[in-house]
Amino acid sequence: MPQLPGTDLTVSDLCLGGNVFGWTADEPTSFALLDRFLDAVPSTQSPFVDTAEMYGNGVSETILGNWMAERGVRDRLVVATKASPGEKEHPLSAPEIRAAAERSLRNLQVDTIDLYYAHYDDETTPLEETLTAFDELVQAGKVRYAAASNYSAKRLTEALDTAQQLGVTGYVALQPHYNLMEREVYEAELAAVVTERGLGSMPYFGLARGFLTGKYRAGETIDSPRAKGAAKYVGEKGDRVLSALAEVAEAHSVTGAAVALRWLADSPAVTAPIASGRSVEQLADLLPMLDLVLTDDERQRLTDASA
């Protein structure tokens, strides 16, 4: 069971992305998605859910908060959210971080955020100010751990070094863009920092904007808000990867999407990939990754196909 390094958080192998809550999934559907996910996660793990201030301008957080309150399950979950840029001039300045955290706490109806990300780097604000603001939230008990999303290897290293120099809370995790179709940046630059500094890693777009579900093919039109993003992966490499996924999936009687997420989860520098579905049926296709065991040969087949 994945332990988020440097923390006492034991999380599920899959992190459920809350970006769909209030966007492609209305509140009743979102409740059904969360119910299904909660039921699927083994009792030895804490269901891990990821949202952000900017998802629906707070709607995603609010839906998650309403669900946790109605079901009385806050203590069973690990909840991550993010201080997002929005229209802010200096999104990671101390006043903006404090205000964002208070909004998220209200939306989520919680006293403490388990994992609080800087959603995007903000080079207009000194790292010292940003990190001190996160540390104040941790000291106040409003945040358990701070983390970074969409940071370059250089800036992530600078942030970790700065926190050490200041003697304040440092980032314990990274949320990068990483999947079978997007490997180069993470593997060439960020994975080494994650490994050497003992960070957790929760890749987003684990299914390459839905491409790795296999439903996006050349010449086919799919009614999905992600179709445009997924279309860029159609081509020779995409065909290779989908073929390899189909082979492995057939051997295990699961979907290619579940295999793609298991490959990510098994990667040495990954704690738990993030993925979402806009319906219970879509989510059901992903959930077999929770207990899927790939052989070394199968993992290598996928790695080679996606090279």
Secondary structure, DSSP 4 states (H G I P E B T S, - for coil): --B-TTSS-BEEEEEEEGGGBTTTB-HHHHHHHHHHHHHHS-TTSEEEEE--TTGGGGHHHHHHHHHHHHHT-GGG-EEEEEE--TT-SSTTSHHHHHHHHHHHHHHHT-S-EEEEEE-S--TTS-HHHHHHHHHHHHHTTSEEEEEEES--HHHHHHHHHHHHHHTSPPEEEEE-B-BTTB-HHIIIIIHHHHHHTT-EE--B-TTTTTGGGT---TT-----TTHHHHHTT-SHHHHHHHHHHHHHHHHHTS-HHHHHHHHHHHSTT-S--EE--SSHHHHHHHGGGGT----HHHHHHHHHHT-
